[in-house]
Amino acid sequence: MIQFITHSNERYDHVEGAKLALQGGCRWIQLRMKDAMEIDFLRAAKKIRRLCDEYHATFILDDHVEWVGLTGADGVHLGKNDMPVDEARKILG
């Protein structure tokens, strides 16, 4: 399975990029907005969640365990410098 990790550039924002990836057949999207303000992250996450539902795709957040329930994400990606997995499991249930 191919995973698309969102990014923005002069042509596309995170949501538009995710939509293009989904239209192209990708069924696994990771929202990665490292330096975004919370409101911007959550706004993009909710839009991408709806797109992933429409395309029957998995939706993952990068780093933000605390926002999985709030956004309806399917899970979270944790890197080696992020929260320990056992701590994330306690938060997610």
Secondary structure, DSSP 8 states (H G I E B T S, - for coil): ---EE----SS--HHHHHHHHHHTT--EEEE--TT--HHHHHHHHHHHHHHHHHTT-EEEEES-GGGHHHHT-SEEE--TTS--HHHHHHHH-
